[in-house]
C-alpha cells in the first residue's frame, strides 16, 4: 500500500512529474514501467500528459482495490 503514497504526491503537477521517482517505487513491476516512461515525459504535450496520467492513475486505483 505504501508504494502508492509517493505517487499521489508526485502526480498533481506535470512539471514536477518529470523528476525521478524514489527508488522504492521499483518494487512494483507496473511502477518500474512508469519510471521508464517518466523519462520520455518531456516529449509529451501537456494535454496528452494529463490524459496519460489519468489513465495510469485509474490503473493504480483498480490495482489497489
PQR file of N, CA, C, O and H, with PARSE charges and radii, in Angstrom:
ATOM      1  N   UNK A   1       0.827  -1.216   0.000 -0.4000 1.5000
ATOM      2  CA  UNK A   1       0.000   0.000   0.000 -0.0000 2.0000
ATOM      3  C   UNK A   1       0.859   1.263   0.000  0.5500 1.7000
ATOM      4  O   UNK A   1       0.548   2.235  -0.688 -0.5500 1.4000
ATOM      5  N   UNK A   2       1.932   1.240   0.771 -0.4000 1.5000
ATOM      6  CA  UNK A   2       2.708   2.467   0.932 -0.0000 2.0000
ATOM      7  C   UNK A   2       3.336   2.942  -0.370  0.5500 1.7000
ATOM      8  O   UNK A   2       3.597   4.133  -0.539 -0.5500 1.4000
ATOM      9  H   UNK A   2       2.185   0.450   1.330  0.4000 1.0000
ATOM     10  N   UNK A   3       3.577   2.013  -1.292 -0.4000 1.5000
ATOM     11  CA  UNK A   3       4.239   2.422  -2.527 -0.0000 2.0000
ATOM     12  C   UNK A   3       3.409   3.413  -3.328  0.5500 1.7000
ATOM     13  O   UNK A   3       3.945   4.104  -4.195 -0.5500 1.4000
ATOM     14  H   UNK A   3       3.365   1.045  -1.154  0.4000 1.0000
ATOM     15  N   UNK A   4       2.114   3.496  -3.056 -0.4000 1.5000
ATOM     16  CA  UNK A   4       1.262   4.431  -3.801 -0.0000 2.0000
ATOM     17  C   UNK A   4       1.349   5.854  -3.252  0.5500 1.7000
ATOM     18  O   UNK A   4       1.008   6.813  -3.944 -0.5500 1.4000
ATOM     19  H   UNK A   4       1.679   2.934  -2.352  0.4000 1.0000
ATOM     20  N   UNK A   5       1.805   5.987  -2.009 -0.4000 1.5000
ATOM     21  CA  UNK A   5       1.822   7.295  -1.365 -0.0000 2.0000
ATOM     22  C   UNK A   5       2.684   8.280  -2.145  0.5500 1.7000
ATOM     23  O   UNK A   5       2.264   9.407  -2.408 -0.5500 1.4000
ATOM     24  H   UNK A   5       2.082   5.207  -1.447  0.4000 1.0000
ATOM     25  N   UNK A   6       3.885   7.855  -2.512 -0.4000 1.5000
ATOM     26  CA  UNK A   6       4.779   8.764  -3.229 -0.0000 2.0000
ATOM     27  C   UNK A   6       4.151   9.196  -4.550  0.5500 1.7000
ATOM     28  O   UNK A   6       4.318  10.339  -4.977 -0.5500 1.4000
ATOM     29  H   UNK A   6       4.226   6.939  -2.298  0.4000 1.0000
ATOM     30  N   UNK A   7       3.435   8.288  -5.192 -0.4000 1.5000
ATOM     31  CA  UNK A   7       2.834   8.607  -6.483 -0.0000 2.0000
ATOM     32  C   UNK A   7       1.742   9.662  -6.333  0.5500 1.7000
ATOM     33  O   UNK A   7       1.579  10.519  -7.201 -0.5500 1.4000
ATOM     34  H   UNK A   7       3.299   7.360  -4.845  0.4000 1.0000
ATOM     35  N   UNK A   8       0.995   9.596  -5.230 -0.4000 1.5000
ATOM     36  CA  UNK A   8      -0.080  10.560  -5.027 -0.0000 2.0000
ATOM     37  C   UNK A   8       0.491  11.974  -4.941  0.5500 1.7000
ATOM     38  O   UNK A   8      -0.064  12.913  -5.512 -0.5500 1.4000
ATOM     39  H   UNK A   8       1.128   8.899  -4.526  0.4000 1.0000
ATOM     40  N   UNK A   9       1.587  12.114  -4.232 -0.4000 1.5000
ATOM     41  CA  UNK A   9       2.221  13.424  -4.094 -0.0000 2.0000
ATOM     42  C   UNK A   9       2.825  13.841  -5.433  0.5500 1.7000
ATOM     43  O   UNK A   9       2.884  15.021  -5.780 -0.5500 1.4000
ATOM     44  H   UNK A   9       2.038  11.351  -3.768  0.4000 1.0000
ATOM     45  N   UNK A  10       3.265  12.831  -6.163 -0.4000 1.5000
ATOM     46  CA  UNK A  10       4.053  13.046  -7.374 -0.0000 2.0000
ATOM     47  C   UNK A  10       3.190  13.449  -8.561  0.5500 1.7000
ATOM     48  O   UNK A  10       3.660  14.138  -9.466 -0.5500 1.4000
ATOM     49  H   UNK A  10       3.217  11.873  -5.882  0.4000 1.0000
ATOM     50  N   UNK A  11       1.921  13.018  -8.562 -0.4000 1.5000
ATOM     51  CA  UNK A  11       1.073  13.227  -9.731 -0.0000 2.0000
ATOM     52  C   UNK A  11       0.664  14.664 -10.059  0.5500 1.7000
ATOM     53  O   UNK A  11       0.801  15.073 -11.212 -0.5500 1.4000
ATOM     54  H   UNK A  11       1.539  12.458  -7.827  0.4000 1.0000
ATOM     55  N   UNK A  12       0.162  15.454  -9.085 -0.4000 1.5000
ATOM     56  CA  UNK A  12      -0.659  16.613  -9.448 -0.0000 2.0000
ATOM     57  C   UNK A  12      -0.025  17.598 -10.429  0.5500 1.7000
ATOM     58  O   UNK A  12      -0.743  18.168 -11.251 -0.5500 1.4000
ATOM     59  H   UNK A  12       0.051  15.121  -8.149  0.4000 1.0000
ATOM     60  N   UNK A  13       1.271  17.818 -10.378 -0.4000 1.5000
ATOM     61  CA  UNK A  13       1.851  18.831 -11.257 -0.0000 2.0000
ATOM     62  C   UNK A  13       2.724  18.209 -12.341  0.5500 1.7000
ATOM     63  O   UNK A  13       3.748  17.601 -12.028 -0.5500 1.4000
ATOM     64  H   UNK A  13       1.854  17.355  -9.710  0.4000 1.0000
ATOM     65  N   UNK A  14       2.342  18.347 -13.607 -0.4000 1.5000
ATOM     66  CA  UNK A  14       3.099  17.762 -14.718 -0.0000 2.0000
ATOM     67  C   UNK A  14       4.564  18.186 -14.727  0.5500 1.7000
ATOM     68  O   UNK A  14       5.436  17.389 -15.073 -0.5500 1.4000
ATOM     69  H   UNK A  14       1.510  18.840 -13.861  0.4000 1.0000
ATOM     70  N   UNK A  15       4.842  19.440 -14.349 -0.4000 1.5000
ATOM     71  CA  UNK A  15       6.234  19.894 -14.360 -0.0000 2.0000
ATOM     72  C   UNK A  15       7.069  19.085 -13.376  0.5500 1.7000
ATOM     73  O   UNK A  15       8.175  18.650 -13.696 -0.5500 1.4000
ATOM     74  H   UNK A  15       4.134  20.088 -14.069  0.4000 1.0000
ATOM     75  N   UNK A  16       6.526  18.888 -12.170 -0.4000 1.5000
ATOM     76  CA  UNK A  16       7.264  18.147 -11.149 -0.0000 2.0000
ATOM     77  C   UNK A  16       7.338  16.669 -11.506  0.5500 1.7000
ATOM     78  O   UNK A  16       8.267  15.966 -11.109 -0.5500 1.4000
ATOM     79  H   UNK A  16       5.627  19.241 -11.911  0.4000 1.0000
ATOM     80  N   UNK A  17       6.356  16.216 -12.251 -0.4000 1.5000
ATOM     81  CA  UNK A  17       6.250  14.778 -12.533 -0.0000 2.0000
ATOM     82  C   UNK A  17       7.443  14.251 -13.316  0.5500 1.7000
ATOM     83  O   UNK A  17       7.691  13.045 -13.327 -0.5500 1.4000
ATOM     84  H   UNK A  17       5.601  16.787 -12.574  0.4000 1.0000
ATOM     85  N   UNK A  18       8.186  15.140 -13.971 -0.4000 1.5000
ATOM     86  CA  UNK A  18       9.299  14.687 -14.789 -0.0000 2.0000
ATOM     87  C   UNK A  18      10.497  14.304 -13.920  0.5500 1.7000
ATOM     88  O   UNK A  18      11.410  13.621 -14.384 -0.5500 1.4000
ATOM     89  H   UNK A  18       7.985  16.120 -13.962  0.4000 1.0000
ATOM     90  N   UNK A  19      10.493  14.744 -12.658 -0.4000 1.5000
ATOM     91  CA  UNK A  19      11.616  14.414 -11.775 -0.0000 2.0000
ATOM     92  C   UNK A  19      11.663  12.917 -11.484  0.5500 1.7000
ATOM     93  O   UNK A  19      10.635  12.243 -11.556 -0.5500 1.4000
ATOM     94  H   UNK A  19       9.751  15.298 -12.281  0.4000 1.0000
ATOM     95  N   UNK A  20      12.832  12.394 -11.158 -0.4000 1.5000
ATOM     96  CA  UNK A  20      12.975  10.957 -10.919 -0.0000 2.0000
ATOM     97  C   UNK A  20      12.080  10.491  -9.777  0.5500 1.7000
ATOM     98  O   UNK A  20      11.843  11.223  -8.816 -0.5500 1.4000
ATOM     99  H   UNK A  20      13.667  12.942 -11.099  0.4000 1.0000
ATOM    100  N   UNK A  21      11.595   9.279  -9.899 -0.4000 1.5000
ATOM    101  CA  UNK A  21      10.749   8.692  -8.869 -0.0000 2.0000
ATOM    102  C   UNK A  21      11.649   8.044  -7.818  0.5500 1.7000
ATOM    103  O   UNK A  21      12.686   7.480  -8.165 -0.5500 1.4000
ATOM    104  H   UNK A  21      11.787   8.685 -10.680  0.4000 1.0000
ATOM    105  N   UNK A  22      11.272   8.113  -6.544 -0.4000 1.5000
ATOM    106  CA  UNK A  22      12.046   7.443  -5.491 -0.0000 2.0000
ATOM    107  C   UNK A  22      12.287   5.977  -5.836  0.5500 1.7000
ATOM    108  O   UNK A  22      11.431   5.326  -6.435 -0.5500 1.4000
ATOM    109  H   UNK A  22      10.429   8.570  -6.262  0.4000 1.0000
ATOM    110  N   UNK A  23      13.446   5.465  -5.459 -0.4000 1.5000
ATOM    111  CA  UNK A  23      13.840   4.138  -5.910 -0.0000 2.0000
ATOM    112  C   UNK A  23      12.936   3.046  -5.358  0.5500 1.7000
ATOM    113  O   UNK A  23      12.793   1.998  -5.989 -0.5500 1.4000
ATOM    114  H   UNK A  23      14.142   5.994  -4.972  0.4000 1.0000
ATOM    115  N   UNK A  24      12.323   3.258  -4.201 -0.4000 1.5000
ATOM    116  CA  UNK A  24      11.493   2.190  -3.630 -0.0000 2.0000
ATOM    117  C   UNK A  24      10.295   1.880  -4.524  0.5500 1.7000
ATOM    118  O   UNK A  24       9.644   0.848  -4.362 -0.5500 1.4000
ATOM    119  H   UNK A  24      12.439   4.108  -3.689  0.4000 1.0000
ATOM    120  N   UNK A  25      10.011   2.771  -5.459 -0.4000 1.5000
ATOM    121  CA  UNK A  25       8.890   2.548  -6.373 -0.0000 2.0000
ATOM    122  C   UNK A  25       9.151   1.329  -7.262  0.5500 1.7000
ATOM    123  O   UNK A  25       8.217   0.705  -7.766 -0.5500 1.4000
ATOM    124  H   UNK A  25      10.540   3.609  -5.590  0.4000 1.0000
ATOM    125  N   UNK A  26      10.428   1.003  -7.446 -0.4000 1.5000
ATOM    126  CA  UNK A  26      10.808  -0.099  -8.329 -0.0000 2.0000
ATOM    127  C   UNK A  26      10.198  -1.439  -7.895  0.5500 1.7000
ATOM    128  O   UNK A  26      10.083  -2.362  -8.701 -0.5500 1.4000
ATOM    129  H   UNK A  26      11.187   1.511  -7.037  0.4000 1.0000
ATOM    130  N   UNK A  27       9.813  -1.537  -6.630 -0.4000 1.5000
ATOM    131  CA  UNK A  27       9.261  -2.790  -6.104 -0.0000 2.0000
ATOM    132  C   UNK A  27       8.199  -3.376  -7.027  0.5500 1.7000
ATOM    133  O   UNK A  27       8.139  -4.586  -7.244 -0.5500 1.4000
ATOM    134  H   UNK A  27       9.906  -0.787  -5.976  0.4000 1.0000
ATOM    135  N   UNK A  28       7.373  -2.500  -7.560 -0.4000 1.5000
ATOM    136  CA  UNK A  28       6.216  -2.950  -8.331 -0.0000 2.0000
ATOM    137  C   UNK A  28       6.540  -2.903  -9.823  0.5500 1.7000
ATOM    138  O   UNK A  28       7.083  -1.910 -10.306 -0.5500 1.4000
ATOM    139  H   UNK A  28       7.421  -1.517  -7.384  0.4000 1.0000
ATOM    140  N   UNK A  29       6.216  -3.958 -10.548 -0.4000 1.5000
ATOM    141  CA  UNK A  29       6.580  -4.012 -11.964 -0.0000 2.0000
ATOM    142  C   UNK A  29       5.902  -2.885 -12.747  0.5500 1.7000
ATOM    143  O   UNK A  29       6.527  -2.245 -13.592 -0.5500 1.4000
ATOM    144  H   UNK A  29       5.775  -4.765 -10.155  0.4000 1.0000
ATOM    145  N   UNK A  30       4.626  -2.651 -12.460 -0.4000 1.5000
ATOM    146  CA  UNK A  30       3.892  -1.586 -13.156 -0.0000 2.0000
ATOM    147  C   UNK A  30       4.575  -0.243 -12.928  0.5500 1.7000
ATOM    148  O   UNK A  30       4.674   0.575 -13.842 -0.5500 1.4000
ATOM    149  H   UNK A  30       4.119  -3.172 -11.773  0.4000 1.0000
ATOM    150  N   UNK A  31       5.042  -0.024 -11.712 -0.4000 1.5000
ATOM    151  CA  UNK A  31       5.657   1.255 -11.397 -0.0000 2.0000
ATOM    152  C   UNK A  31       7.057   1.362 -11.979  0.5500 1.7000
ATOM    153  O   UNK A  31       7.528   2.457 -12.285 -0.5500 1.4000
ATOM    154  H   UNK A  31       4.961  -0.689 -10.969  0.4000 1.0000
ATOM    155  N   UNK A  32       7.713   0.232 -12.129 -0.4000 1.5000
ATOM    156  CA  UNK A  32       9.018   0.251 -12.789 -0.0000 2.0000
ATOM    157  C   UNK A  32       8.843   0.724 -14.234  0.5500 1.7000
ATOM    158  O   UNK A  32       9.644   1.501 -14.753 -0.5500 1.4000
ATOM    159  H   UNK A  32       7.330  -0.658 -11.880  0.4000 1.0000
ATOM    160  N   UNK A  33       7.775   0.234 -14.866 -0.4000 1.5000
ATOM    161  CA  UNK A  33       7.460   0.662 -16.223 -0.0000 2.0000
ATOM    162  C   UNK A  33       7.192   2.166 -16.221  0.5500 1.7000
ATOM    163  O   UNK A  33       7.655   2.901 -17.093 -0.5500 1.4000
ATOM    164  H   UNK A  33       7.124  -0.397 -14.444  0.4000 1.0000
ATOM    165  N   UNK A  34       6.436   2.596 -15.222 -0.4000 1.5000
ATOM    166  CA  UNK A  34       6.098   4.006 -15.077 -0.0000 2.0000
ATOM    167  C   UNK A  34       7.372   4.846 -14.971  0.5500 1.7000
ATOM    168  O   UNK A  34       7.463   5.916 -15.572 -0.5500 1.4000
ATOM    169  H   UNK A  34       6.060   1.998 -14.514  0.4000 1.0000
ATOM    170  N   UNK A  35       8.338   4.367 -14.219 -0.4000 1.5000
ATOM    171  CA  UNK A  35       9.605   5.072 -14.042 -0.0000 2.0000
ATOM    172  C   UNK A  35      10.295   5.267 -15.392  0.5500 1.7000
ATOM    173  O   UNK A  35      10.803   6.351 -15.680 -0.5500 1.4000
ATOM    174  H   UNK A  35       8.264   3.497 -13.731  0.4000 1.0000
ATOM    175  N   UNK A  36      10.314   4.227 -16.212 -0.4000 1.5000
ATOM    176  CA  UNK A  36      10.935   4.328 -17.525 -0.0000 2.0000
ATOM    177  C   UNK A  36      10.197   5.351 -18.392  0.5500 1.7000
ATOM    178  O   UNK A  36      10.819   6.156 -19.085 -0.5500 1.4000
ATOM    179  H   UNK A  36       9.902   3.346 -15.978  0.4000 1.0000
ATOM    180  N   UNK A  37       8.873   5.307 -18.341 -0.4000 1.5000
ATOM    181  CA  UNK A  37       8.073   6.221 -19.154 -0.0000 2.0000
ATOM    182  C   UNK A  37       8.310   7.673 -18.748  0.5500 1.7000
ATOM    183  O   UNK A  37       8.252   8.572 -19.587 -0.5500 1.4000
ATOM    184  H   UNK A  37       8.368   4.653 -17.778  0.4000 1.0000
ATOM    185  N   UNK A  38       8.578   7.901 -17.463 -0.4000 1.5000
ATOM    186  CA  UNK A  38       8.712   9.272 -16.977 -0.0000 2.0000
ATOM    187  C   UNK A  38       9.871   9.985 -17.669  0.5500 1.7000
ATOM    188  O   UNK A  38       9.878  11.213 -17.759 -0.5500 1.4000
ATOM    189  H   UNK A  38       8.625   7.171 -16.782  0.4000 1.0000
ATOM    190  N   UNK A  39      10.851   9.220 -18.159 -0.4000 1.5000
ATOM    191  CA  UNK A  39      11.987   9.850 -18.824 -0.0000 2.0000
ATOM    192  C   UNK A  39      11.573  10.433 -20.179  0.5500 1.7000
ATOM    193  O   UNK A  39      12.238  11.330 -20.697 -0.5500 1.4000
ATOM    194  H   UNK A  39      10.845   8.223 -18.086  0.4000 1.0000
ATOM    195  N   UNK A  40      10.487   9.931 -20.746 -0.4000 1.5000
ATOM    196  CA  UNK A  40      10.000  10.442 -22.030 -0.0000 2.0000
ATOM    197  C   UNK A  40       8.966  11.549 -21.832  0.5500 1.7000
ATOM    198  O   UNK A  40       8.480  12.134 -22.801 -0.5500 1.4000
ATOM    199  H   UNK A  40       9.946   9.202 -20.325  0.4000 1.0000
ATOM    200  N   UNK A  41       8.635  11.830 -20.581 -0.4000 1.5000
ATOM    201  CA  UNK A  41       7.511  12.718 -20.286 -0.0000 2.0000
ATOM    202  C   UNK A  41       7.657  14.086 -20.952  0.5500 1.7000
ATOM    203  O   UNK A  41       6.662  14.673 -21.377 -0.5500 1.4000
ATOM    204  H   UNK A  41       9.029  11.355 -19.794  0.4000 1.0000
ATOM    205  N   UNK A  42       8.884  14.598 -21.046 -0.4000 1.5000
ATOM    206  CA  UNK A  42       9.074  15.943 -21.598 -0.0000 2.0000
ATOM    207  C   UNK A  42       8.585  16.040 -23.035  0.5500 1.7000
ATOM    208  O   UNK A  42       8.191  17.114 -23.489 -0.5500 1.4000
ATOM    209  H   UNK A  42       9.692  14.121 -20.700  0.4000 1.0000
ATOM    210  N   UNK A  43       8.609  14.925 -23.748 -0.4000 1.5000
ATOM    211  CA  UNK A  43       8.227  14.957 -25.160 -0.0000 2.0000
ATOM    212  C   UNK A  43       6.709  14.963 -25.332  0.5500 1.7000
ATOM    213  O   UNK A  43       6.199  15.285 -26.406 -0.5500 1.4000
ATOM    214  H   UNK A  43       8.930  14.053 -23.379  0.4000 1.0000
ATOM    215  N   UNK A  44       5.998  14.607 -24.276 -0.4000 1.5000
ATOM    216  CA  UNK A  44       4.539  14.523 -24.376 -0.0000 2.0000
ATOM    217  C   UNK A  44       3.937  15.909 -24.131  0.5500 1.7000
ATOM    218  O   UNK A  44       4.323  16.596 -23.186 -0.5500 1.4000
ATOM    219  H   UNK A  44       6.412  14.345 -23.404  0.4000 1.0000
ATOM    220  N   UNK A  45       3.005  16.314 -24.970 -0.4000 1.5000
ATOM    221  CA  UNK A  45       2.373  17.619 -24.780 -0.0000 2.0000
ATOM    222  C   UNK A  45       1.546  17.605 -23.506  0.5500 1.7000
ATOM    223  O   UNK A  45       1.111  16.549 -23.047 -0.5500 1.4000
ATOM    224  H   UNK A  45       2.691  15.756 -25.738  0.4000 1.0000
ATOM    225  N   UNK A  46       1.333  18.778 -22.944 -0.4000 1.5000
ATOM    226  CA  UNK A  46       0.702  18.868 -21.635 -0.0000 2.0000
ATOM    227  C   UNK A  46      -0.645  18.166 -21.603  0.5500 1.7000
ATOM    228  O   UNK A  46      -0.920  17.391 -20.687 -0.5500 1.4000
ATOM    229  H   UNK A  46       1.686  19.636 -23.318  0.4000 1.0000
ATOM    230  N   UNK A  47      -1.489  18.431 -22.599 -0.4000 1.5000
ATOM    231  CA  UNK A  47      -2.817  17.813 -22.623 -0.0000 2.0000
ATOM    232  C   UNK A  47      -2.743  16.299 -22.648  0.5500 1.7000
ATOM    233  O   UNK A  47      -3.482  15.615 -21.940 -0.5500 1.4000
ATOM    234  H   UNK A  47      -1.266  19.060 -23.343  0.4000 1.0000
ATOM    235  N   UNK A  48      -1.842  15.784 -23.473 -0.4000 1.5000
ATOM    236  CA  UNK A  48      -1.697  14.342 -23.573 -0.0000 2.0000
ATOM    237  C   UNK A  48      -1.156  13.766 -22.280  0.5500 1.7000
ATOM    238  O   UNK A  48      -1.577  12.702 -21.827 -0.5500 1.4000
ATOM    239  H   UNK A  48      -1.242  16.340 -24.049  0.4000 1.0000
ATOM    240  N   UNK A  49      -0.205  14.497 -21.691 -0.4000 1.5000
ATOM    241  CA  UNK A  49       0.420  14.078 -20.432 -0.0000 2.0000
ATOM    242  C   UNK A  49      -0.641  13.909 -19.349  0.5500 1.7000
ATOM    243  O   UNK A  49      -0.635  12.926 -18.608 -0.5500 1.4000
ATOM    244  H   UNK A  49       0.137  15.361 -22.059  0.4000 1.0000
ATOM    245  N   UNK A  50      -1.554  14.881 -19.265 -0.4000 1.5000
ATOM    246  CA  UNK A  50      -2.615  14.816 -18.258 -0.0000 2.0000
ATOM    247  C   UNK A  50      -3.498  13.598 -18.502  0.5500 1.7000
ATOM    248  O   UNK A  50      -3.872  12.895 -17.562 -0.5500 1.4000
ATOM    249  H   UNK A  50      -1.559  15.680 -19.866  0.4000 1.0000
ATOM    250  N   UNK A  51      -3.828  13.352 -19.769 -0.4000 1.5000
ATOM    251  CA  UNK A  51      -4.675  12.203 -20.092 -0.0000 2.0000
ATOM    252  C   UNK A  51      -3.967  10.903 -19.719  0.5500 1.7000
ATOM    253  O   UNK A  51      -4.567   9.974 -19.177 -0.5500 1.4000
ATOM    254  H   UNK A  51      -3.524  13.922 -20.532  0.4000 1.0000
ATOM    255  N   UNK A  52      -2.675  10.870 -20.026 -0.4000 1.5000
ATOM    256  CA  UNK A  52      -1.857   9.693 -19.754 -0.0000 2.0000
ATOM    257  C   UNK A  52      -1.790   9.414 -18.251  0.5500 1.7000
ATOM    258  O   UNK A  52      -1.874   8.266 -17.813 -0.5500 1.4000
ATOM    259  H   UNK A  52      -2.188  11.624 -20.466  0.4000 1.0000
ATOM    260  N   UNK A  53      -1.638  10.485 -17.475 -0.4000 1.5000
ATOM    261  CA  UNK A  53      -1.599  10.342 -16.012 -0.0000 2.0000
ATOM    262  C   UNK A  53      -2.938   9.828 -15.502  0.5500 1.7000
ATOM    263  O   UNK A  53      -2.980   8.961 -14.629 -0.5500 1.4000
ATOM    264  H   UNK A  53      -1.570  11.417 -17.830  0.4000 1.0000
ATOM    265  N   UNK A  54      -4.025  10.357 -16.039 -0.4000 1.5000
ATOM    266  CA  UNK A  54      -5.343   9.899 -15.599 -0.0000 2.0000
ATOM    267  C   UNK A  54      -5.526   8.416 -15.867  0.5500 1.7000
ATOM    268  O   UNK A  54      -6.079   7.695 -15.037 -0.5500 1.4000
ATOM    269  H   UNK A  54      -3.990  11.061 -16.748  0.4000 1.0000
ATOM    270  N   UNK A  55      -5.064   7.958 -17.022 -0.4000 1.5000
ATOM    271  CA  UNK A  55      -5.158   6.533 -17.355 -0.0000 2.0000
ATOM    272  C   UNK A  55      -4.350   5.719 -16.356  0.5500 1.7000
ATOM    273  O   UNK A  55      -4.823   4.706 -15.842 -0.5500 1.4000
ATOM    274  H   UNK A  55      -4.614   8.543 -17.697  0.4000 1.0000
ATOM    275  N   UNK A  56      -3.128   6.166 -16.083 -0.4000 1.5000
ATOM    276  CA  UNK A  56      -2.274   5.440 -15.141 -0.0000 2.0000
ATOM    277  C   UNK A  56      -2.880   5.456 -13.748  0.5500 1.7000
ATOM    278  O   UNK A  56      -2.862   4.452 -13.036 -0.5500 1.4000
ATOM    279  H   UNK A  56      -2.743   6.989 -16.500  0.4000 1.0000
ATOM    280  N   UNK A  57      -3.419   6.612 -13.369 -0.4000 1.5000
ATOM    281  CA  UNK A  57      -3.994   6.727 -12.034 -0.0000 2.0000
ATOM    282  C   UNK A  57      -5.168   5.764 -11.892  0.5500 1.7000
ATOM    283  O   UNK A  57      -5.341   5.128 -10.852 -0.5500 1.4000
ATOM    284  H   UNK A  57      -3.435   7.428 -13.947  0.4000 1.0000
ATOM    285  N   UNK A  58      -5.972   5.663 -12.954 -0.4000 1.5000
ATOM    286  CA  UNK A  58      -7.103   4.745 -12.933 -0.0000 2.0000
ATOM    287  C   UNK A  58      -6.595   3.312 -12.756  0.5500 1.7000
ATOM    288  O   UNK A  58      -7.161   2.526 -11.996 -0.5500 1.4000
ATOM    289  H   UNK A  58      -5.831   6.180 -13.799  0.4000 1.0000
ATOM    290  N   UNK A  59      -5.511   2.991 -13.478 -0.4000 1.5000
ATOM    291  CA  UNK A  59      -4.926   1.653 -13.353 -0.0000 2.0000
ATOM    292  C   UNK A  59      -4.514   1.386 -11.915  0.5500 1.7000
ATOM    293  O   UNK A  59      -4.729   0.294 -11.389 -0.5500 1.4000
ATOM    294  H   UNK A  59      -5.051   3.629 -14.095  0.4000 1.0000
ATOM    295  N   UNK A  60      -3.922   2.388 -11.288 -0.4000 1.5000
ATOM    296  CA  UNK A  60      -3.483   2.224  -9.905 -0.0000 2.0000
ATOM    297  C   UNK A  60      -4.667   1.991  -8.982  0.5500 1.7000
ATOM    298  O   UNK A  60      -4.617   1.135  -8.099 -0.5500 1.4000
ATOM    299  H   UNK A  60      -3.747   3.275 -11.716  0.4000 1.0000
ATOM    300  N   UNK A  61      -5.726   2.751  -9.188 -0.4000 1.5000
ATOM    301  CA  UNK A  61      -6.903   2.599  -8.333 -0.0000 2.0000
ATOM    302  C   UNK A  61      -7.492   1.209  -8.484  0.5500 1.7000
ATOM    303  O   UNK A  61      -7.861   0.571  -7.499 -0.5500 1.4000
ATOM    304  H   UNK A  61      -5.767   3.446  -9.905  0.4000 1.0000
ATOM    305  N   UNK A  62      -7.578   0.741  -9.726 -0.4000 1.5000
ATOM    306  CA  UNK A  62      -8.097  -0.605  -9.963 -0.0000 2.0000
ATOM    307  C   UNK A  62      -7.173  -1.647  -9.347  0.5500 1.7000
ATOM    308  O   UNK A  62      -7.624  -2.644  -8.782 -0.5500 1.4000
ATOM    309  H   UNK A  62      -7.277   1.259 -10.527  0.4000 1.0000
ATOM    310  N   UNK A  63      -5.890  -1.403  -9.464 -0.4000 1.5000
ATOM    311  CA  UNK A  63      -4.886  -2.337  -8.957 -0.0000 2.0000
ATOM    312  C   UNK A  63      -4.977  -2.450  -7.436  0.5500 1.7000
ATOM    313  O   UNK A  63      -4.795  -3.530  -6.873 -0.5500 1.4000
ATOM    314  H   UNK A  63      -5.524  -0.594  -9.923  0.4000 1.0000
ATOM    315  N   UNK A  64      -5.260  -1.331  -6.781 -0.4000 1.5000
ATOM    316  CA  UNK A  64      -5.323  -1.329  -5.317 -0.0000 2.0000
ATOM    317  C   UNK A  64      -6.575  -2.011  -4.804  0.5500 1.7000
ATOM    318  O   UNK A  64      -6.538  -2.729  -3.805 -0.5500 1.4000
ATOM    319  H   UNK A  64      -5.409  -0.454  -7.238  0.4000 1.0000
ATOM    320  N   UNK A  65      -7.686  -1.782  -5.492 -0.4000 1.5000
ATOM    321  CA  UNK A  65      -8.962  -2.306  -4.991 -0.0000 2.0000
ATOM    322  C   UNK A  65      -9.278  -3.676  -5.562  0.5500 1.7000
ATOM    323  O   UNK A  65     -10.316  -4.254  -5.241 -0.5500 1.4000
ATOM    324  H   UNK A  65      -7.716  -1.199  -6.304  0.4000 1.0000
TER
END
